[in-house]
Amino acid sequence: MNVLIVEDNQDIAASIYDYLEASGYRVDAANDGVAGLHLALTKDYDVVILDLNLPGIDGVDLCRRLRQDAQRSVPVIMLTARDSLENKLEGFKSGADDYLVKPFALSELAARVKVLSERICRIPASHLQIGDLSLDINTHDVYRAGKHINLNPTLFRLLTFLMQNPHRLIKREEIEFAVWQDNPPDSDALRTHLSNLRQLIDKPFERPLIYTVRGFGYKLTDKHAED
């Protein structure tokens, strides 16, 4: 599990970092809101532990930007020394999923991280966003850079699976099973469908999102990759 800590108190941040790392988590840390926002937008985390009072961008504004501007659904646990109902409501209104008042036991924080990550993982996200490409599973709407893209059912299933596994190299067999289950078509079908998908998703735009890693598989990413 990947966890991001955004906390300007070095002692608190170090304690959380060491405890979670010893528990088997992969942990990144930032000591101000600007650096924290950059990490949250450029890397994939299962949970963000976010202090309310931060230099640069405070926790409420950072969480709001994640939710409203970047459309990120990563679970957020807000940390603060403020325990008033007004402050808690402000945190939840910005998009926080949980709230923990300082001082707290590290074991309780770790338990909340575990429960929250498992709870969110059981709820499939209906809105997927990779860079300027967005997909709504419920409405079947697909947009890139504000342009609506019409996909047939097979291309929609293919794009959905790729967007549910962003930045990950996926073997063609795994993609075929996700799209066609136990009845995959002939061996060239996936290549043909990916070519058709690229014509709609990549070709009209400045930079591609779908990449072929020759001999291994495919990936969908808004990060730099080599075809």
MARDO-97114 format. One line per 8 residues: number of its first residue (from 1); their letters; for each residue x, z, y of C-alpha. Coordinates in nm, 3 decimals. Each point is the difference from the previous one (the first is absolute). Example, Ala and Ser with C-alpha at 12.3 -4.5 7.8 and 13.67 -1.06 7.14 Angstrom:
% MARDO-97114
1) AS) 1.230/0.780/-0.450; 0.137/-0.066/0.344
This chain:
% MARDO-97114
1) MNVLIVED) 0.000/0.000/0.000; 0.125/-0.091/0.348; -0.055/0.254/0.278; 0.076/-0.027/0.371; 0.062/0.317/0.204; -0.037/-0.031/0.378; 0.106/0.337/0.141; 0.223/0.082/0.300
9) NQDIAASI) 0.084/0.353/-0.115; 0.313/-0.061/-0.205; -0.025/0.323/-0.199; -0.361/-0.067/-0.104; 0.074/-0.367/-0.075; 0.304/0.091/-0.210; -0.194/0.260/-0.197; -0.281/-0.244/-0.078
17) YDYLEASG) 0.249/-0.277/-0.082; 0.200/0.213/-0.242; -0.309/0.145/-0.170; -0.168/-0.338/-0.056; 0.322/-0.169/-0.106; 0.061/0.277/-0.255; -0.354/-0.062/-0.125; 0.085/-0.364/-0.074
25) YRVDAAND) -0.134/-0.170/0.313; 0.181/-0.274/0.192; 0.008/0.123/0.358; 0.073/-0.151/0.342; 0.003/0.198/0.323; -0.028/-0.068/0.373; 0.037/0.253/0.281; -0.209/-0.176/0.267
33) GVAGLHLA) -0.320/-0.201/0.020; 0.159/-0.335/0.078; 0.230/0.008/-0.303; -0.283/0.136/-0.215; -0.236/-0.280/0.100; 0.267/-0.261/-0.068; 0.059/0.134/-0.353; -0.372/0.029/-0.071
41) LTKDYDVV) -0.055/-0.364/0.101; 0.300/-0.153/-0.175; 0.004/0.191/-0.329; -0.261/0.094/-0.259; -0.078/0.371/-0.039; -0.244/0.188/-0.220; -0.036/0.285/0.251; 0.113/0.065/0.359
49) ILDLNLPG) 0.064/0.360/0.108; -0.044/-0.010/0.376; 0.067/0.268/0.261; -0.249/0.014/0.286; 0.252/0.070/0.277; 0.266/-0.271/0.003; 0.225/-0.148/0.266; -0.058/-0.364/0.090
57) IDGVDLCR) -0.340/-0.043/-0.166; -0.200/0.308/-0.101; -0.155/0.033/-0.343; -0.355/-0.080/0.110; 0.105/-0.323/0.173; 0.225/-0.099/-0.291; -0.281/0.052/-0.252; -0.245/-0.191/0.220
65) RLRQDAQR) 0.241/-0.294/0.023; 0.042/-0.004/-0.377; -0.375/-0.006/-0.056; -0.136/-0.213/0.284; 0.285/-0.232/0.098; 0.182/-0.051/-0.331; -0.301/0.060/-0.231; 0.214/0.217/-0.231
73) SVPVIMLT) -0.190/0.227/-0.239; 0.295/0.214/-0.115; -0.108/0.367/-0.036; 0.114/0.220/0.289; 0.045/0.378/-0.007; 0.018/0.141/0.353; 0.226/0.301/0.064; -0.043/0.216/0.306
81) ARDSLENK) 0.038/0.349/0.140; -0.342/-0.040/0.162; -0.281/0.141/-0.209; -0.300/-0.046/0.229; -0.300/-0.199/-0.119; 0.039/-0.237/0.296; 0.355/-0.090/-0.102; -0.102/-0.053/-0.360
89) LEGFKSGA) -0.286/-0.227/0.102; 0.236/-0.196/0.223; 0.232/-0.055/-0.295; -0.281/-0.110/-0.230; -0.145/-0.228/0.268; 0.334/-0.180/0.025; -0.015/-0.076/-0.373; 0.177/0.293/-0.168
97) DDYLVKPF) -0.113/0.080/-0.354; 0.116/0.361/-0.018; 0.115/0.276/0.235; 0.248/0.281/-0.060; 0.077/0.275/0.250; 0.354/0.134/0.042; 0.144/0.211/-0.149; -0.092/-0.119/-0.347
105) ALSELAAR) 0.132/0.034/-0.354; 0.196/-0.302/-0.120; -0.175/0.024/-0.335; -0.338/-0.038/0.173; 0.121/-0.303/0.195; 0.133/-0.160/-0.319; -0.332/0.067/-0.175; -0.191/-0.164/0.285
113) VKVLSERI) 0.233/-0.301/-0.010; -0.059/-0.041/-0.373; -0.378/0.041/0.016; -0.039/-0.228/0.301; 0.212/-0.278/-0.145; -0.189/0.012/-0.331; -0.337/0.006/0.175; 0.082/-0.302/0.213
121) CRIPASHL) 0.145/-0.190/-0.297; -0.331/0.033/-0.183; -0.184/-0.173/0.287; 0.078/-0.372/0.012; 0.058/-0.117/0.356; -0.264/-0.250/0.108; 0.202/-0.127/0.296; 0.349/-0.134/-0.068
129) QIGDLSLD) 0.249/-0.085/0.274; 0.346/-0.157/-0.028; 0.148/-0.104/0.332; -0.256/-0.221/0.175; -0.185/-0.073/-0.327; -0.312/0.205/-0.076; -0.248/-0.004/-0.287; -0.327/0.187/-0.045
137) INTHDVYR) -0.091/0.044/-0.367; -0.364/0.083/0.078; -0.079/-0.290/0.234; 0.259/-0.249/-0.140; 0.118/-0.069/0.354; 0.362/-0.112/0.032; 0.175/-0.038/0.336; 0.351/-0.089/0.105
145) AGKHINLN) 0.101/0.029/0.365; -0.369/0.021/0.087; -0.089/-0.323/-0.183; -0.266/0.020/-0.271; 0.109/-0.148/-0.336; -0.245/-0.111/-0.269; 0.115/0.059/-0.359; -0.169/-0.088/-0.326
153) PTLFRLLT) -0.054/0.288/-0.248; 0.322/-0.063/-0.195; 0.218/-0.017/0.310; -0.171/0.311/0.136; 0.077/0.195/-0.321; 0.357/-0.126/0.010; 0.055/0.098/0.363; -0.168/0.338/-0.052
161) FLMQNPHR) 0.236/0.088/-0.284; 0.306/-0.108/0.198; -0.112/0.204/0.302; -0.067/0.304/-0.218; 0.364/-0.019/-0.111; 0.184/-0.080/0.322; 0.379/-0.044/0.020; 0.023/0.025/-0.380
169) LIKREEIE) 0.142/-0.266/-0.228; -0.279/-0.079/-0.249; 0.047/-0.191/-0.325; -0.222/-0.304/-0.050; -0.151/0.154/-0.316; -0.118/0.302/0.197; -0.161/-0.223/0.263; -0.166/-0.219/-0.263
177) FAVWQDNP) -0.154/0.304/-0.169; -0.126/0.139/0.332; -0.167/-0.331/0.090; -0.123/-0.128/-0.340; 0.022/0.307/-0.227; 0.043/-0.105/-0.364; -0.092/-0.364/0.059; 0.277/-0.151/0.211
185) PDSDALRT) -0.008/-0.379/0.048; 0.292/-0.231/-0.075; 0.350/0.091/0.115; -0.010/-0.210/0.320; -0.325/0.149/0.131; 0.156/0.299/0.175; 0.256/-0.223/0.172; -0.278/-0.233/0.116
193) HLSNLRQL) -0.215/0.285/0.132; 0.297/0.156/0.180; 0.078/-0.334/0.159; -0.362/-0.031/0.117; 0.007/0.356/0.130; 0.319/-0.068/0.194; -0.161/-0.304/0.162; -0.265/0.231/0.145
201) IDKPFERP) 0.189/0.325/0.056; 0.351/-0.115/0.093; 0.025/-0.365/0.102; -0.206/0.017/0.324; 0.199/0.299/0.125; 0.347/0.065/0.134; 0.143/0.193/-0.296; -0.090/0.025/-0.369
209) LIYTVRGF) -0.125/0.311/-0.177; 0.001/-0.122/-0.362; 0.343/-0.039/-0.160; 0.124/-0.132/-0.333; 0.291/0.185/-0.158; 0.116/-0.267/-0.241; 0.016/0.107/-0.362; -0.170/0.334/0.073
217) GYKLTDKH) -0.337/-0.031/0.174; -0.164/0.024/0.339; -0.047/0.239/0.289; -0.213/0.024/0.311; 0.179/0.164/0.291; 0.030/-0.011/0.377; 0.363/0.108/-0.032; 0.283/-0.254/-0.009
225) AED) 0.040/-0.157/-0.342; 0.178/-0.302/-0.142; -0.198/-0.273/-0.173
